[in-house]
Amino acid sequence: MAAEDVLIIEDGTGVPNANTYATLAEYKDYLTMYNNTAALAKTDEALVASLLSGADYLNTYKFKGVQSTQEQGLAWPRGEVFLRDDPLPLPDNVIPSVIKKAQMAASEINVGGQNLQPNILPGTFLKRNKVGPLEKEYFNGMDSGIYSPTFSFVDGILADYLTGGTGMYSLRTKRI
């Protein structure tokens, strides 16, 4: 079985077991466009795995609208999605090109070795470090919102399609 046979493409009909928006060929074209020769040197199996990770990562976002069907495997297609000042919603049977681009951008990050959804344990982070007489103060990372990496390129691609306009993993600043 070829590596790309694992991919089940969402075509806008709400495919129940879909696991990707982009095909392997589209992903390779994307990597070529951005001249990512290191990623292109990877096996098809590695590229397929990164596409699956990218699609899983996109499913963690809070998108505008509602899923077109309850049975669909991915977050898109969606209905009731209004963009900017457009009085008409996007068609509920279309996968916007930016969704595919965001998946491929996230997949590119993943194929480069970055875990898109790392398990991060709550811990303490340095809040203040006074030099003399020595003083250190720590705060809990979970309480402050520092708990996962931010991929600003992916967030930027998706901004118009998200509730609130920011990604799930955006850093929240708290003034203390």
Backbone as a ProteinNet text record, in pm:
[ID]
protein_1_A
[PRIMARY]
MAAEDVLIIEDGTGVPNANTYATLAEYKDYLTMYNNTAALAKTDEALVASLLSGADYLNTYKFKGVQSTQEQGLAWPRGEVFLRDDPLPLPDNVIPSVIKKAQMAASEINVGGQNLQPNILPGTFLKRNKVGPLEKEYFNGMDSGIYSPTFSFVDGILADYLTGGTGMYSLRTKRI
[TERTIARY]
84.9	0	89.8	56.6	132.7	100.3	196.3	180.4	56.3	31.8	-81.6	-216.6	-218.3	-343.8	-404.9	-324.5	-372.3	-457	-431.5	-500.1	-643.2	-737.2	-877.9	-912.9	-931.7	-943.7	-1084.6	-1093	-1220.7	-1243.5	-1354	-1382.5	-1494.5	-1543	-1651.6	-1786	-1789.2	-1915.4	-1932.1	-1834.9	-1843.6	-1809.1	-1699.4	-1655.5	-1635.8	-1708.4	-1705.5	-1566.9	-1483.3	-1352.3	-1237.7	-1266.1	-1161	-1053.1	-928.4	-818.1	-723.4	-758.2	-674.2	-757.1	-713.5	-772.5	-687	-558.5	-463.8	-415.9	-389.5	-332	-180.5	-117.6	29	89.4	30.9	82.6	72.4	-39.3	-54	50	74	171.5	312.4	345.7	477.5	490.4	383.8	385.9	407.2	341.7	357.2	502.6	559.4	698.6	793.9	764.3	845.2	834.6	712.4	689.5	771.8	781.7	858.4	1003	1043	1180.6	1230.9	1145.7	1183.6	1242.6	1368.3	1434	1453.4	1470.8	1487.3	1360.4	1245.6	1119.7	1095.1	1127.4	1107.1	1195.1	1304.7	1393.7	1338.5	1235	1174.8	1097.4	1073.4	996.1	849.4	778.5	634.4	562.9	608.6	547.6	561.6	678.4	699.9	613.8	602.2	519.7	371.7	325.5	186.7	161.9	253.9	239.3	231.4	312	306.6	176.3	122.5	-8.5	-117.8	-113.8	-212.1	-199.5	-75.8	-54.3	-105.6	-82.8	-130.9	-282.6	-350.8	-497.5	-548.1	-484.7	-522.4	-504.7	-395.8	-369.6	-477.8	-517.6	-622.4	-754	-779.4	-902.9	-904.9	-795	-793.8	-840.1	-851.9	-893.2	-1044	-1085.5	-1227.1	-1266	-1323.5	-1360.9	-1499	-1520.9	-1653.3	-1749.8	-1878.7	-1981.1	-1997.7	-2065.4	-2093.9	-2056.6	-2020.7	-1988.4	-2109.6	-2083.8	-2192.3	-2267.9	-2197.2	-2262	-2203.4	-2280.9	-2231.5	-2133.8	-2137.6	-2055.6	-1918.2	-1894.2	-1769.1	-1648.6	-1536.3	-1416.4	-1333	-1347.1	-1266.3	-1355.9	-1295.4	-1369.7	-1440.3	-1387.3	-1448.1	-1498.4	-1606.8	-1675.6	-1762	-1794.8	-1872.8	-1978.7	-2086.2	-2190.8	-2192.9	-2262.4	-2280.4	-2147.9	-2055.6	-1926.8	-1932.1	-1930.8	-1931.6	-1792.6	-1739.1	-1607.2	-1618.7	-1545.6	-1538.1	-1676.4	-1691.6	-1817.4	-1905.7	-1877.2	-1956	-2090.7	-2202.2	-2333.6	-2374.9	-2306.7	-2340.6	-2237.8	-2284.7	-2188.8	-2115.1	-2002.6	-1932.6	-2022.4	-2011.1	-2088.1	-2049.2	-2147.1	-2119.7	-2067.5	-2032.3	-1977.8	-1841.6	-1772.3	-1643.7	-1537.5	-1420.3	-1304.8	-1224.8	-1222	-1146.8	-999.1	-938.8	-797.7	-707.9	-747.1	-663.2	-660.7	-763.9	-765.1	-660.2	-657.3	-553.9	-414.8	-399.1	-268.4	-226.1	-319.4	-287	-246.5	-316.8	-278.7	-137.7	-108.1	24.7	133.1	101.9	198.9	226.8	121.8	140	216.3	184	252.8	400.6	431.5	571.2	647.3	582.7	643.9	670.1	571.4	582.8	690.6	695.9	794.9	936.5	946.9	1076.3	1120.4	1036.9	1077.3	1005	917.4	845.2	714.8	693	566.8	461.6	353.6	248.9	165.1	154.1	70.7	145.3	250.3	328.4	251.4	281.8	227.9	318.8	265.8	344.3	285.2	368.7	323.3	321.8	226.1	226.9	355.5	407.7	531.8	544.7	660.4	682.7	777.9	758.5	839.6	891.6	1010.6	1071.3	993.4	948.3	873	963	1047.1	1133	1264.4	1374.3	1506	1580.5	1587.5	1654.7	1799.1	1893.7	2034.9	2087.5	2063.9	2117.2	2017.3	2003.9	2040.1	1950.3	2011.3	1949.6	1803.8	1718.7	1577.6	1521.7	1448.1	1382.5	1236	1149.6	1007.5	957	877.2	825.7	674.1	617	472.6	436.3	314	266.7	232.5	290.5	268.2	125.1	57.1	-81.8	-172.2	-145.8	-227.2	-207.1	-93	-62.2	-96	-134	-168	-50.6	65.3	181.3	179.8	127	116.1	139	155.5	174.6	238.8	309.9	374.1	271.6	312.6	230.2	293.4	214.2	260.8	193.7	255.9	193.4	164	241.9	214.8	81.4	58.6	-67.3	-182	-162.2	-265.2	-301.2	-201.2	-224.9	-304.4	-274.4	-348.4	-495.4	-523.3	-658.9	-736.3	-674.2	-733.6	-877.5	-908.9	-1044.1	-1146.8	-1101.2	-1191	-1214.7	-1149.3	-1156	-1249.5	-1311.9	-1391.3	-1294.6	-1320	-1230.1	-1111	-1084.4	-977.6	-838.5	-823.3	-690.2	-691.1	-573.9	-563.1	-574.9	-602.9	-620	-494	-378.6	-254.3	-186.9	-262.3	-204.8	-170.2	-58.7	-14.6	-101	-149.9	-229.6	-139.7	-140.6	-60.7	-147.6	-97.2	-168.8	-84.9	-147.4	-77.8	-100.5	6.5	-2.6	29.7
-117.2	0	124.1	219.2	343.5	432.2	514.4	600.8	688.4	743	834.8	764.3	631.9	558.1	572.9	613.9	636.2	763.5	856.7	985.2	972.1	1023	1028.5	1176.5	1223	1366.1	1416.2	1526.6	1596.9	1680.2	1656	1723.8	1826.2	1852.9	1948.7	1883	1750.2	1679.4	1627.7	1654	1605.1	1458.5	1417.9	1278	1231	1125.6	1083.5	1047.7	983.4	940.7	1018.8	1137.8	1220.3	1252.5	1254.6	1285.8	1391.7	1451.1	1555.7	1640.4	1764.2	1851.7	1850.3	1830.1	1837.9	1698.4	1682.5	1557.9	1562.3	1449.4	1443.8	1526.4	1520.7	1598.5	1748.5	1793.5	1935.7	1977	1890.9	1919.7	1929.8	1838.9	1845.9	1973.3	2014	2139.9	2258.3	2255.7	2360.4	2367.5	2253.1	2249.3	2296.5	2263.7	2310.1	2461.4	2514.4	2658.2	2735.6	2680.5	2744.4	2696	2619.2	2572.1	2499.1	2417.2	2340.6	2206.5	2211	2091.7	1984.5	2026.5	1928.4	1844.8	1908.3	1834.7	1748.2	1800.9	1724.2	1599.7	1599.4	1483.3	1372.2	1401.9	1301.7	1198.9	1085.1	979.8	1021.9	958.9	985.2	950.9	847.4	809.3	921	983.9	1095.4	1215.5	1243	1355.3	1330.2	1207.4	1172.6	1186.9	1138.5	1150.9	1297.2	1383.3	1525.4	1589	1545.6	1595.7	1558	1435.5	1391.8	1472.9	1499.8	1582.4	1723.7	1777	1911.8	1920.6	1820.3	1819.1	1804.7	1717.7	1702.9	1834.5	1903.6	2032.2	2134.2	2140.4	2234.8	2206	2081.6	2046.8	2100.2	2151.7	2208	2353.6	2415.5	2555.6	2569.6	2686.9	2721.8	2805.6	2739.7	2805.8	2868.9	2970.8	3031	2927.9	2950.7	2867.5	2733.4	2644.3	2510.1	2408.1	2289.2	2183.7	2153.8	2123.4	2096.9	1968.7	1866.8	1741.8	1697.2	1623.2	1572	1457.6	1391.7	1273.5	1303.4	1426.5	1455.7	1437.1	1397.1	1365.2	1485	1597.2	1716.3	1837.2	1945.6	2066.4	2131.2	2113.9	2169.9	2057.4	2077.9	2201.6	2253.1	2382.7	2449.5	2539.1	2554.9	2645.8	2766.5	2870.7	2992.3	3061.8	3056.7	3124.7	3254.8	3365.7	3498.2	3558.8	3613.6	3675.3	3826.6	3896.5	4043	4105.1	4188.7	4260.4	4193.3	4069.7	3999.1	3959.3	4004.2	3970.3	3825.5	3758	3619.5	3524.4	3412.1	3315.6	3241.6	3182	3093.2	2974.9	2919	2796.9	2686.5	2608.5	2506.3	2375.3	2376.5	2255.7	2281.9	2382.8	2423	2422.1	2373.9	2385	2505.3	2616.1	2732.9	2699.7	2763.4	2736.7	2769	2865.9	2898.3	2784.9	2703.9	2588.8	2488	2461.4	2371.5	2429.6	2560.6	2624	2615.4	2638.3	2629.9	2488.3	2388.5	2250	2222.3	2265.9	2238.7	2316	2438.5	2514.9	2445.2	2397.2	2324.3	2193.6	2127.8	2002.8	2026.4	2140	2174.7	2195.7	2258.8	2275.8	2138.7	2051	1917.9	1834.6	1835.4	1753.9	1804.5	1930.5	1986.9	1945.7	1869.6	1817.1	1876.9	1974.1	2037.7	1962.2	1923.5	1862	1971.6	1956.6	2058.9	2061.9	1949.5	1941.5	1868.1	1930.5	1862	1851.6	1748.4	1736	1815.5	1921.5	2008	2000.1	1960.7	1949.2	2086.6	2109.8	2236.7	2248.4	2365.3	2386.4	2530.3	2562.9	2699.8	2768.8	2896.4	2977.8	3096.6	3139.2	3251.9	3378.9	3445.8	3569.9	3689.3	3677.2	3787.1	3729.7	3797.2	3754.9	3878.8	3900.7	4016.8	3978.2	4060	4025.3	4040.4	4147.2	4159.3	4219.7	4171.3	4036.9	3934.3	3831.7	3733	3702	3713.6	3684.5	3630.3	3520.7	3464.2	3443.9	3467.3	3443	3369.6	3266.6	3185.4	3196	3164.2	3156.5	3029.5	2987.1	2863.8	2891	2815.5	2834.5	2809.6	2716.9	2688.8	2804.7	2868.8	2982.3	3104.4	3114.8	3233.8	3219.2	3100.4	3080.1	3034.4	3014.2	2965.4	2813.9	2749.5	2605	2534.8	2605.3	2538.5	2635.5	2583.3	2672.7	2745.1	2857.3	2935.2	2929.1	2901.8	2900.1	3017.3	3132.6	3256.7	3256.8	3186.2	3181.7	3111.4	3000.1	2927	3011.1	3070.5	3157.3	3271	3329.5	3440.7	3398.9	3282.3	3231.9	3214.5	3165.6	3130.6	3243.8	3356.6	3461.1	3496.6	3513.7	3552.8	3441.6	3319.5	3204.4	3158.5	3224.4	3181.6	3269.4	3208.9	3288.3	3373.4	3499.6	3589.7	3633.8	3570.8	3614	3572.6	3492.6	3447.1	3297.2	3238.7	3094.5	3048.1	2921.1	2860.2	2871	2873.1	2870.3	3006.2	3112.3	3244.7	3272.4	3337.7	3371.5	3483.1	3464.1	3566.9	3640.1	3770.3	3851.6	3895.9	3878.8	3923.8	4029.8	4138.3	4243.1	4215	4210.3	4176.3	4297.7
0	0	0	-86.1	-94.3	25.3	63.2	180.2	169.6	51	36.5	43.4	39	50.9	190.4	287.6	423.9	430.5	339.6	341.2	289.6	368.1	327.7	318.1	196.3	166.6	194.7	267.9	285.2	160.3	93.1	-34.4	-24.9	95.5	112.8	136.4	133.3	154	296.5	382.2	520.1	531.5	471.2	471	615.7	657.4	798	851.6	773.9	824	760.6	710.5	649.8	752.5	705.9	797.4	740.7	626.6	567.5	471.3	455	354.4	227.7	242.9	132	92.1	-34.3	-84.1	-66.4	-80.2	-73.3	-186.3	-304.9	-418.9	-391.4	-334.4	-299.8	-196.4	-98.9	5.9	-53	-143	-207.6	-290.9	-358.7	-434.2	-340	-223.8	-123	-75.7	-43.1	3	-105.8	-230.7	-343.4	-357.7	-345	-357.2	-253	-132.5	-25.9	-20.4	-120.1	-135	-10.4	46.4	164.5	119.9	79.9	27.2	134.6	259.1	367.3	383.3	379	391.3	268.6	151.3	28.6	22.8	98.4	102.2	191.7	269.6	359.2	277	337.6	271.4	261.3	170	158.7	289.2	357.5	485.3	587.6	593.6	687.4	649.2	520.4	475.5	504.5	483.6	514.5	664.7	746.2	892.1	933.5	870.3	905.9	858.6	744.5	700.2	799.6	849.9	948.7	1077.2	1119.6	1239.3	1217.6	1098	1066.6	1070.7	1017.9	1021.6	1164.8	1242.2	1384.1	1457.4	1428.4	1493.5	1458.2	1332.2	1292.5	1364.1	1395.7	1466.9	1609.4	1661.2	1796.2	1798.1	1682.5	1675.2	1691.7	1737.2	1751	1629.8	1528.3	1404.7	1415.2	1333.3	1321	1263.1	1284.5	1224.1	1292.2	1220.4	1270.9	1164	1207.8	1112.4	1025	899	804.4	837.1	887.1	928	1061	1135.3	1264	1246	1131	1108.6	1049.5	1005.3	936.2	1027.2	966.8	1042.3	1082	1012.2	1039.2	1067	1107.7	1143.5	1024.6	905	783.8	697.6	622.8	589.3	705.1	696.4	799.7	736.1	807.5	766.3	858.6	816.4	896.1	926.6	832.2	848.8	770.3	843.2	783	797.3	690.3	692	677	758.7	755.9	738.6	637.7	615.9	512.4	477.4	377	438.1	378.9	435.6	410.4	317.5	286.7	347.7	401.2	458.4	347.5	384.4	291.3	259.6	141	111.5	210	253.1	354.6	296.4	168.3	105.9	41.2	91.9	34.4	144.4	109.3	198.8	149.8	227.7	182.8	162	63.9	33.2	151.7	235	350.7	453.2	457.3	549.3	504.1	373.5	320.7	345.3	321.3	340.3	486.7	578.4	721.2	759.6	704.9	734.3	683.7	563.3	507.2	581.8	628.5	707.4	840.3	905.7	1031.2	1006	896.2	861.4	835.3	773.5	747	878	974.6	1106.7	1168.9	1157	1215.2	1148.6	1015.6	945.1	972.8	1015.8	1054.6	1193.7	1263.7	1394.5	1513.5	1492.2	1603	1629.4	1754	1793.8	1801.7	1727.2	1723.5	1850.1	1917.2	2036.6	2148	2199.5	2303.2	2434.8	2508.7	2643.9	2735.6	2790.9	2878.3	3017.8	3111.1	3249	3314.1	3402.9	3474.8	3554	3557.2	3629.7	3671.4	3718.5	3761.7	3665.6	3649.7	3561.5	3641.3	3606.2	3675.5	3645.2	3749.8	3736.5	3765.6	3868.5	3907.9	3957.8	3925.4	3969.5	4015.1	4142.6	4199	4227.9	4186.8	4198.1	4340.1	4404.3	4538.6	4634.5	4749.8	4794.5	4724.9	4676.3	4588.4	4622.8	4523.8	4542.5	4410.9	4416	4298.9	4332	4234.9	4252.7	4128.6	4149.2	4040.2	4034.7	3917.6	3904.9	3830.6	3847.1	3785.1	3639.4	3548.4	3405.8	3363.6	3426.5	3390.1	3428.6	3541.1	3584.6	3495.5	3433.1	3354.2	3206.9	3162.2	3021.8	2936.8	2996.7	2921.7	2930.7	2829.6	2836.9	2705.7	2596.6	2469.9	2371.7	2273.1	2177.1	2090.2	2036.8	1945	1807.2	1707.4	1569.5	1498.8	1507.2	1461.6	1312.1	1231.2	1088.5	1062.9	1129.6	1114.9	1170.5	1288.5	1346.9	1252.2	1189	1097.4	974.7	921	805.3	840.6	960	1000.8	1067	1095.1	1178.6	1141.8	1014.8	974.3	993.7	1013.5	1022.2	1165.8	1260.8	1400	1481.4	1581.2	1673.5	1753.4	1762	1833.2	1751.8	1637.8	1548.4	1589.3	1695.7	1735.9	1754.5	1747.9	1761.5	1904.3	1918.1	2048.7	2133.2	2068.6	2143.1	2151.9	2134.1	2146.5	2292.5	2312.4	2446.5	2502.1	2621	2687.4	2785.9	2779.2	2869.9	2985.7	3106	3225.6	3294.9	3327.5	3402.2	3551.4	3625.4	3767.6	3849.9
[MASK]
++++++++++++++++++++++++++++++++++++++++++++++++++++++++++++++++++++++++++++++++++++++++++++++++++++++++++++++++++++++++++++++++++++++++++++++++++++++++++++++++++++++++++++++++

